[in-house]
């Protein structure tokens, strides 16, 4: 995990803003509105009202992923001869949203790294393609940063690695942009409405 992430500033930057890792809560991988959109919007409005992010819940797999990410980056750099530059939160130039890439590469690329449990990794290897659950995150990161392609790496130290280069899909990106812009507008409007309606409580 980048030293620029999970810092106080990083958490503050994410407060009340839709992030690429959660774009799947706003739009499906096929571009349709997600049924979890309202719940996610409520969560982000609550963050703005309280000024607090929800307590971070960690699991064995999440902690393991953080520990393995540096090894995954070293493997990637050795295999590709490309340098991964750490990154914090990157805000979209026009909207109150952003992404936290696992790394940036050159001027036109970035990388998303997953270090899943063995059985999950095997599923990714059998599929051989970008898992549907990460389409919105990867395409959304390209949308936010304006980059042309993204690497997806599923890393397990005892098994073959899955490395995929994903190009921009403008149709999916358009759906993400529309869904995120709509969410940002709702968050801002309804946050102000709640503040005004209940200001004397």
Backbone as CSV, one residue per row, in Angstrom:
resi,resn,N_x,N_y,N_z,CA_x,CA_y,CA_z,C_x,C_y,C_z
1,UNK,0.840,-1.194,0.000,0.000,0.000,0.000,0.875,1.244,0.000
2,UNK,0.527,2.181,-0.844,1.287,3.420,-0.945,1.320,4.141,0.388
3,UNK,2.473,4.751,0.698,2.594,5.558,1.907,1.695,6.792,1.831
4,UNK,1.245,7.120,0.608,0.382,8.278,0.422,-1.081,7.940,0.685
5,UNK,-1.373,6.650,0.895,-2.740,6.223,1.159,-2.898,5.815,2.617
6,UNK,-4.151,5.843,3.071,-4.502,5.542,4.460,-3.877,6.528,5.448
7,UNK,-3.534,7.711,4.950,-3.073,8.791,5.818,-4.277,9.648,6.200
8,UNK,-4.101,10.532,7.152,-5.197,11.418,7.559,-5.665,12.272,6.386
9,UNK,-4.722,12.771,5.597,-5.075,13.600,4.445,-5.846,12.788,3.401
10,UNK,-5.422,11.537,3.197,-6.085,10.659,2.220,-7.531,10.410,2.613
11,UNK,-7.764,10.106,3.885,-9.131,9.880,4.355,-9.964,11.155,4.218
12,UNK,-9.363,12.300,4.513,-10.068,13.571,4.412,-10.462,13.858,2.960
13,UNK,-9.579,13.557,2.025,-9.859,13.799,0.613,-11.033,12.953,0.114
14,UNK,-11.195,11.780,0.678,-12.260,10.860,0.256,-13.608,11.173,0.904
15,UNK,-13.616,11.952,1.933,-14.810,12.211,2.717,-15.959,12.748,1.864
16,UNK,-17.063,12.042,1.852,-18.260,12.506,1.157,-18.189,12.489,-0.354
17,UNK,-17.174,11.874,-0.899,-17.006,11.839,-2.362,-17.098,10.400,-2.879
18,UNK,-17.816,10.175,-3.969,-17.764,8.856,-4.594,-16.333,8.563,-5.046
19,UNK,-15.885,7.336,-4.826,-14.532,6.950,-5.219,-14.600,5.787,-6.205
20,UNK,-13.583,5.664,-7.028,-13.591,4.654,-8.081,-13.794,3.242,-7.552
21,UNK,-13.254,2.961,-6.363,-13.407,1.622,-5.796,-14.853,1.313,-5.443
22,UNK,-15.704,2.353,-5.420,-17.120,2.167,-5.102,-18.050,2.545,-6.256
23,UNK,-17.504,2.784,-7.435,-18.372,3.135,-8.564,-19.352,2.012,-8.892
24,UNK,-19.013,0.785,-8.525,-19.927,-0.335,-8.758,-21.209,-0.190,-7.951
25,UNK,-21.186,0.664,-6.921,-22.392,0.914,-6.133,-23.322,1.904,-6.831
26,UNK,-22.800,2.552,-7.877,-23.591,3.538,-8.624,-24.013,3.041,-9.997
27,UNK,-23.184,2.202,-10.607,-23.456,1.742,-11.968,-22.913,0.329,-12.135
28,UNK,-23.635,-0.504,-12.882,-23.180,-1.877,-13.097,-22.111,-1.912,-14.183
29,UNK,-21.479,-3.061,-14.342,-20.436,-3.204,-15.363,-20.995,-3.132,-16.773
30,UNK,-22.318,-3.236,-16.905,-22.957,-3.096,-18.220,-23.532,-1.706,-18.436
31,UNK,-23.303,-0.808,-17.469,-23.723,0.581,-17.639,-25.098,0.912,-17.101
32,UNK,-25.735,-0.028,-16.399,-27.057,0.235,-15.856,-26.945,0.775,-14.428
33,UNK,-27.951,1.565,-13.991,-27.922,2.072,-12.607,-27.892,0.917,-11.609
34,UNK,-27.109,1.062,-10.569,-27.002,0.030,-9.546,-28.115,0.181,-8.516
35,UNK,-28.608,-0.935,-8.028,-29.666,-0.898,-7.007,-29.138,-0.404,-5.660
36,UNK,-27.824,-0.355,-5.504,-27.245,0.100,-4.238,-26.896,1.589,-4.241
37,UNK,-27.290,2.307,-5.308,-26.905,3.712,-5.455,-27.419,4.579,-4.311
38,UNK,-28.700,4.445,-3.967,-29.267,5.294,-2.917,-28.585,5.066,-1.572
39,UNK,-28.298,3.809,-1.267,-27.632,3.509,0.006,-26.235,4.124,0.043
40,UNK,-25.536,4.083,-1.073,-24.194,4.667,-1.126,-24.264,6.186,-1.016
41,UNK,-25.246,6.786,-1.681,-25.427,8.237,-1.594,-25.741,8.643,-0.154
42,UNK,-26.590,7.862,0.517,-26.884,8.141,1.930,-25.613,8.097,2.776
43,UNK,-24.785,7.119,2.483,-23.521,6.970,3.221,-22.632,8.196,3.040
44,UNK,-22.554,8.698,1.811,-21.684,9.846,1.531,-22.255,11.134,2.108
45,UNK,-23.574,11.287,2.084,-24.187,12.456,2.721,-23.927,12.418,4.227
46,UNK,-24.026,11.245,4.810,-23.761,11.098,6.244,-22.328,11.495,6.578
47,UNK,-21.400,11.139,5.705,-20.003,11.522,5.922,-19.858,13.042,5.933
48,UNK,-20.563,13.705,5.034,-20.478,15.171,4.989,-21.126,15.803,6.210
49,UNK,-22.222,15.229,6.662,-22.923,15.791,7.823,-22.131,15.613,9.110
50,UNK,-21.481,14.461,9.241,-20.745,14.167,10.473,-19.285,14.580,10.415
51,UNK,-18.772,14.733,9.177,-17.356,15.027,9.015,-16.482,13.834,9.313
52,UNK,-17.086,12.644,9.308,-16.346,11.438,9.662,-16.597,10.332,8.646
53,UNK,-15.540,9.591,8.364,-15.670,8.380,7.578,-16.094,7.246,8.489
54,UNK,-16.785,6.230,7.943,-17.125,5.086,8.797,-15.864,4.398,9.282
55,UNK,-15.961,3.760,10.425,-14.815,3.043,10.975,-14.327,2.015,9.970
56,UNK,-13.032,1.998,9.746,-12.467,1.084,8.767,-12.427,-0.329,9.328
57,UNK,-13.129,-1.225,8.654,-13.165,-2.618,9.070,-12.119,-3.383,8.273
58,UNK,-11.213,-4.034,8.961,-10.186,-4.798,8.282,-10.464,-6.287,8.433
59,UNK,-9.964,-7.044,7.516,-10.107,-8.490,7.585,-8.741,-9.099,7.336
60,UNK,-8.657,-10.395,7.543,-7.396,-11.094,7.302,-6.961,-10.905,5.857
61,UNK,-7.913,-10.999,4.922,-7.574,-10.881,3.503,-7.118,-9.464,3.138
62,UNK,-7.777,-8.447,3.733,-7.385,-7.062,3.451,-5.976,-6.797,3.977
63,UNK,-5.722,-7.220,5.205,-4.396,-7.015,5.801,-3.331,-7.763,5.004
64,UNK,-3.669,-8.962,4.556,-2.738,-9.741,3.747,-2.454,-9.025,2.426
65,UNK,-3.500,-8.450,1.840,-3.332,-7.734,0.581,-2.400,-6.547,0.721
66,UNK,-2.518,-5.817,1.825,-1.644,-4.672,2.067,-0.189,-5.130,2.174
67,UNK,0.016,-6.237,2.879,1.373,-6.755,3.060,1.978,-7.235,1.733
68,UNK,1.138,-7.815,0.884,1.633,-8.398,-0.364,1.769,-7.393,-1.511
69,UNK,1.155,-6.224,-1.359,1.125,-5.302,-2.489,2.529,-4.867,-2.925
70,UNK,3.416,-4.626,-1.978,4.773,-4.215,-2.347,5.490,-5.318,-3.118
71,UNK,5.234,-6.564,-2.739,5.819,-7.689,-3.477,5.233,-7.776,-4.880
72,UNK,3.942,-7.503,-4.985,3.287,-7.530,-6.288,3.866,-6.453,-7.208
73,UNK,4.115,-5.276,-6.655,4.689,-4.192,-7.450,6.093,-4.564,-7.915
74,UNK,6.888,-5.151,-7.017,8.242,-5.574,-7.393,8.197,-6.613,-8.512
75,UNK,7.274,-7.552,-8.411,7.120,-8.571,-9.459,6.750,-7.916,-10.793
76,UNK,5.787,-6.992,-10.742,5.344,-6.309,-11.956,6.487,-5.537,-12.605
77,UNK,7.218,-4.788,-11.807,8.313,-3.981,-12.356,9.383,-4.870,-12.980
78,UNK,9.676,-6.003,-12.362,10.674,-6.923,-12.905,10.193,-7.540,-14.218
79,UNK,8.936,-7.927,-14.258,8.386,-8.604,-15.430,8.197,-7.664,-16.623
80,UNK,7.865,-6.425,-16.366,7.510,-5.499,-17.446,8.561,-4.435,-17.730
81,UNK,9.512,-4.274,-16.818,10.510,-3.206,-16.917,9.837,-1.827,-16.906
82,UNK,8.708,-1.737,-16.214,8.000,-0.470,-16.051,8.061,-0.052,-14.585
83,UNK,8.175,1.240,-14.342,8.240,1.743,-12.973,6.859,2.152,-12.489
84,UNK,6.522,1.718,-11.288,5.250,2.084,-10.671,5.496,3.223,-9.679
85,UNK,4.800,4.319,-9.890,4.932,5.490,-9.021,3.755,5.526,-8.057
86,UNK,4.044,5.612,-6.760,2.964,5.616,-5.775,2.100,6.859,-5.926
87,UNK,0.854,6.712,-5.517,-0.100,7.806,-5.686,-1.049,7.854,-4.503
88,UNK,-1.472,9.048,-4.161,-2.516,9.212,-3.166,-3.851,9.339,-3.863
89,UNK,-4.735,10.142,-3.294,-6.061,10.343,-3.880,-5.958,11.351,-5.019
90,UNK,-6.504,10.994,-6.182,-6.512,11.882,-7.343,-7.940,12.355,-7.572
91,UNK,-8.154,13.651,-7.479,-9.496,14.211,-7.646,-9.801,14.466,-9.122
92,UNK,-11.034,14.197,-9.504,-11.484,14.503,-10.858,-11.403,16.015,-11.069
93,UNK,-11.014,16.464,-12.267,-10.828,17.904,-12.478,-12.096,18.743,-12.372
94,UNK,-13.276,18.124,-12.514,-14.504,18.917,-12.522,-15.532,18.501,-11.481
95,UNK,-15.495,17.251,-11.044,-16.509,16.735,-10.128,-15.911,16.369,-8.769
96,UNK,-16.773,16.309,-7.758,-16.329,15.950,-6.408,-16.229,14.426,-6.288
97,UNK,-15.277,13.865,-6.996,-15.041,12.439,-6.999,-13.578,12.198,-7.311
98,UNK,-13.124,10.957,-7.177,-11.722,10.688,-7.467,-11.381,9.215,-7.315
99,UNK,-10.096,8.925,-7.418,-9.628,7.546,-7.313,-8.289,7.509,-6.585
100,UNK,-7.936,6.327,-6.093,-6.659,6.113,-5.416,-5.944,4.954,-6.101
101,UNK,-5.237,5.230,-7.188,-4.562,4.142,-7.909,-3.526,3.438,-7.038
102,UNK,-3.351,2.147,-7.281,-2.272,1.439,-6.598,-0.924,1.891,-7.132
103,UNK,-0.933,2.534,-8.284,0.282,3.122,-8.833,0.004,3.751,-10.177
104,UNK,0.837,4.705,-10.557,0.778,5.316,-11.885,2.005,4.877,-12.661
105,UNK,1.840,4.730,-13.974,2.916,4.228,-14.825,3.063,5.158,-16.026
106,UNK,4.215,5.785,-16.134,4.442,6.694,-17.244,3.421,7.816,-17.268
107,UNK,3.082,8.259,-18.496,2.131,9.350,-18.657,0.722,8.864,-18.960
108,UNK,0.567,7.590,-19.354,-0.708,7.146,-19.893,-1.313,5.932,-19.213
109,UNK,-0.712,5.455,-18.129,-1.196,4.207,-17.552,-1.187,4.239,-16.030
110,UNK,-1.781,3.198,-15.461,-1.797,3.010,-14.024,-2.005,1.540,-13.744
111,UNK,-2.128,1.191,-12.474,-2.273,-0.222,-12.132,-3.201,-0.413,-10.939
112,UNK,-4.011,-1.451,-11.025,-4.854,-1.889,-9.922,-4.381,-3.282,-9.526
113,UNK,-4.052,-3.461,-8.260,-3.502,-4.726,-7.767,-4.458,-5.358,-6.769
114,UNK,-4.721,-6.628,-6.953,-5.502,-7.398,-5.996,-4.658,-8.584,-5.547
115,UNK,-4.715,-8.885,-4.271,-3.998,-10.036,-3.707,-5.028,-10.924,-3.007
116,UNK,-5.845,-11.621,-3.784,-6.985,-12.336,-3.228,-6.626,-13.667,-2.588
117,UNK,-7.621,-14.263,-1.945,-7.476,-15.613,-1.421,-7.213,-16.567,-2.576
118,UNK,-6.616,-17.706,-2.264,-6.184,-18.645,-3.301,-7.316,-19.055,-4.234
119,UNK,-8.480,-19.402,-3.677,-9.581,-19.876,-4.528,-10.112,-18.767,-5.430
120,UNK,-10.095,-17.530,-4.917,-10.533,-16.389,-5.741,-9.551,-16.150,-6.870
121,UNK,-8.266,-16.228,-6.554,-7.231,-16.038,-7.569,-7.344,-17.093,-8.670
122,UNK,-7.604,-18.340,-8.275,-7.775,-19.407,-9.267,-8.941,-19.088,-10.199
123,UNK,-10.024,-18.543,-9.635,-11.150,-18.147,-10.467,-10.754,-17.104,-11.501
124,UNK,-9.920,-16.154,-11.081,-9.443,-15.133,-12.023,-8.561,-15.766,-13.099
125,UNK,-7.703,-16.704,-12.703,-6.838,-17.378,-13.666,-7.667,-18.176,-14.666
126,UNK,-8.693,-18.850,-14.204,-9.530,-19.645,-15.100,-10.267,-18.749,-16.092
127,UNK,-10.675,-17.563,-15.634,-11.375,-16.622,-16.517,-10.412,-15.970,-17.503
128,UNK,-9.245,-15.567,-16.986,-8.240,-14.954,-17.837,-8.569,-13.554,-18.311
129,UNK,-9.532,-12.911,-17.657,-9.891,-11.555,-18.062,-10.177,-10.698,-16.828
130,UNK,-10.347,-9.413,-17.048,-10.641,-8.506,-15.941,-11.949,-8.930,-15.279
131,UNK,-11.919,-9.234,-13.976,-13.159,-9.620,-13.296,-14.208,-8.518,-13.402
132,UNK,-15.452,-8.916,-13.639,-16.529,-7.946,-13.843,-16.665,-6.990,-12.661
133,UNK,-16.367,-7.469,-11.452,-16.538,-6.641,-10.255,-15.558,-5.475,-10.195
134,UNK,-14.512,-5.501,-11.044,-13.524,-4.420,-11.043,-13.557,-3.560,-12.310
135,UNK,-14.498,-3.828,-13.195,-14.592,-3.052,-14.441,-14.800,-1.573,-14.135
136,UNK,-15.752,-1.265,-13.245,-16.054,0.133,-12.952,-14.873,0.836,-12.289
137,UNK,-14.166,0.124,-11.411,-13.012,0.729,-10.740,-11.894,1.033,-11.729
138,UNK,-11.585,0.077,-12.601,-10.488,0.262,-13.553,-10.844,1.315,-14.600
139,UNK,-12.025,1.207,-15.188,-12.437,2.205,-16.183,-12.648,3.572,-15.533
140,UNK,-13.168,3.565,-14.307,-13.364,4.820,-13.585,-12.056,5.509,-13.262
141,UNK,-11.028,4.740,-12.970,-9.709,5.325,-12.703,-9.144,5.972,-13.966
142,UNK,-9.377,5.336,-15.105,-8.939,5.942,-16.368,-9.717,7.218,-16.656
143,UNK,-11.004,7.206,-16.324,-11.826,8.403,-16.515,-11.318,9.554,-15.655
144,UNK,-11.082,9.292,-14.376,-10.637,10.345,-13.457,-9.276,10.896,-13.868
145,UNK,-8.350,10.015,-14.218,-6.976,10.441,-14.492,-6.746,10.843,-15.940
146,UNK,-7.673,10.483,-16.829,-7.508,10.786,-18.253,-6.505,9.880,-18.953
147,UNK,-6.152,8.765,-18.327,-5.139,7.878,-18.905,-5.757,6.901,-19.899
148,UNK,-4.901,6.357,-20.773,-5.376,5.579,-21.916,-5.568,4.100,-21.629
149,UNK,-4.793,3.561,-20.702,-4.947,2.150,-20.369,-4.509,1.905,-18.930
150,UNK,-4.840,0.723,-18.428,-4.622,0.391,-17.027,-4.220,-1.075,-16.942
151,UNK,-3.347,-1.383,-16.027,-2.992,-2.780,-15.783,-3.802,-3.297,-14.597
152,UNK,-4.228,-4.537,-14.717,-4.865,-5.237,-13.607,-4.001,-6.435,-13.264
153,UNK,-3.568,-6.514,-12.005,-2.714,-7.610,-11.563,-3.368,-8.325,-10.387
154,UNK,-3.638,-9.607,-10.574,-4.053,-10.452,-9.466,-2.821,-11.245,-9.053
155,UNK,-2.397,-11.037,-7.810,-1.123,-11.581,-7.342,-1.336,-12.568,-6.209
156,UNK,-0.766,-13.745,-6.367,-0.700,-14.719,-5.281,0.723,-15.278,-5.284
157,UNK,1.420,-15.241,-4.157,2.849,-15.598,-4.145,3.144,-17.045,-4.532
158,UNK,2.186,-17.947,-4.348,2.441,-19.362,-4.635,1.865,-19.842,-5.961
159,UNK,1.319,-18.940,-6.755,0.673,-19.343,-8.009,1.054,-18.422,-9.154
160,UNK,0.770,-18.848,-10.391,0.988,-17.942,-11.515,0.202,-16.648,-11.301
161,UNK,0.724,-15.559,-11.839,0.074,-14.263,-11.680,-0.819,-13.985,-12.897
162,UNK,-1.868,-13.215,-12.670,-2.721,-12.780,-13.774,-2.468,-11.300,-14.019
163,UNK,-1.909,-10.974,-15.170,-1.626,-9.591,-15.532,-2.342,-9.272,-16.836
164,UNK,-3.190,-8.262,-16.792,-3.994,-7.879,-17.949,-3.834,-6.389,-18.196
165,UNK,-3.672,-6.020,-19.447,-3.709,-4.601,-19.811,-5.102,-4.290,-20.340
166,UNK,-5.733,-3.279,-19.749,-7.104,-2.913,-20.088,-7.095,-1.549,-20.776
167,UNK,-7.679,-1.478,-21.955,-7.789,-0.216,-22.667,-9.065,0.518,-22.263
168,UNK,-9.090,1.810,-22.509,-10.275,2.611,-22.225,-11.471,2.087,-23.027
169,UNK,-12.605,2.045,-22.370,-13.863,1.713,-23.031,-14.758,2.939,-22.871
170,UNK,-14.833,3.741,-23.931,-15.515,5.025,-23.823,-17.003,4.877,-23.523
171,UNK,-17.591,3.774,-23.958,-19.013,3.562,-23.679,-19.243,3.338,-22.193
172,UNK,-18.417,2.499,-21.580,-18.531,2.268,-20.139,-18.192,3.540,-19.368
173,UNK,-17.148,4.233,-19.809,-16.736,5.468,-19.131,-17.853,6.513,-19.176
174,UNK,-18.559,6.590,-20.282,-19.686,7.531,-20.380,-20.756,7.190,-19.351
175,UNK,-21.041,5.888,-19.189,-22.035,5.463,-18.195,-21.574,5.799,-16.784
176,UNK,-20.285,5.598,-16.522,-19.730,5.929,-15.205,-19.827,7.426,-14.954
177,UNK,-19.440,8.202,-15.942,-19.479,9.663,-15.797,-20.890,10.152,-15.496
178,UNK,-21.866,9.633,-16.226,-23.249,10.056,-16.017,-23.740,9.672,-14.624
179,UNK,-23.426,8.451,-14.197,-23.879,7.985,-12.889,-23.214,8.755,-11.757
180,UNK,-21.916,9.007,-11.891,-21.185,9.713,-10.839,-21.601,11.179,-10.775
181,UNK,-21.778,11.805,-11.927,-22.206,13.208,-11.955,-23.584,13.356,-11.304
182,UNK,-24.470,12.416,-11.595,-25.805,12.434,-10.990,-25.716,12.265,-9.486
183,UNK,-24.860,11.353,-9.039,-24.687,11.120,-7.607,-24.109,12.349,-6.918
184,UNK,-23.115,12.959,-7.526,-22.489,14.158,-6.936,-23.510,15.280,-6.781
185,UNK,-24.367,15.436,-7.788,-25.400,16.479,-7.721,-26.386,16.181,-6.588
186,UNK,-26.789,14.923,-6.468,-27.707,14.539,-5.391,-27.080,14.762,-4.030
187,UNK,-25.832,14.371,-3.892,-25.148,14.521,-2.609,-25.112,15.981,-2.193
188,UNK,-24.721,16.850,-3.116,-24.607,18.276,-2.801,-25.971,18.888,-2.488
189,UNK,-26.966,18.612,-3.352,-28.295,19.197,-3.184,-28.957,18.724,-1.898
190,UNK,-28.915,17.433,-1.640,-29.625,16.891,-0.489,-28.873,17.150,0.819
191,UNK,-27.575,17.252,0.742,-26.806,17.660,1.923,-27.217,19.066,2.345
192,UNK,-27.281,19.980,1.381,-27.679,21.360,1.689,-29.113,21.418,2.194
193,UNK,-29.984,20.613,1.592,-31.387,20.595,1.997,-31.542,20.122,3.441
194,UNK,-30.826,19.064,3.801,-30.894,18.553,5.173,-30.338,19.580,6.160
195,UNK,-29.229,20.210,5.797,-28.623,21.222,6.671,-29.593,22.394,6.899
196,UNK,-30.280,22.782,5.829,-31.203,23.907,5.924,-32.471,23.534,6.686
197,UNK,-33.007,22.370,6.406,-34.263,21.934,7.016,-34.111,21.704,8.518
198,UNK,-32.983,21.137,8.895,-32.815,20.746,10.293,-31.772,21.600,11.018
199,UNK,-31.547,22.818,10.512,-30.457,23.640,11.054,-30.692,24.050,12.509
200,UNK,-31.946,24.072,12.959,-32.213,24.493,14.329,-32.346,23.325,15.302
201,UNK,-32.188,22.106,14.795,-32.313,20.931,15.678,-31.065,20.742,16.520
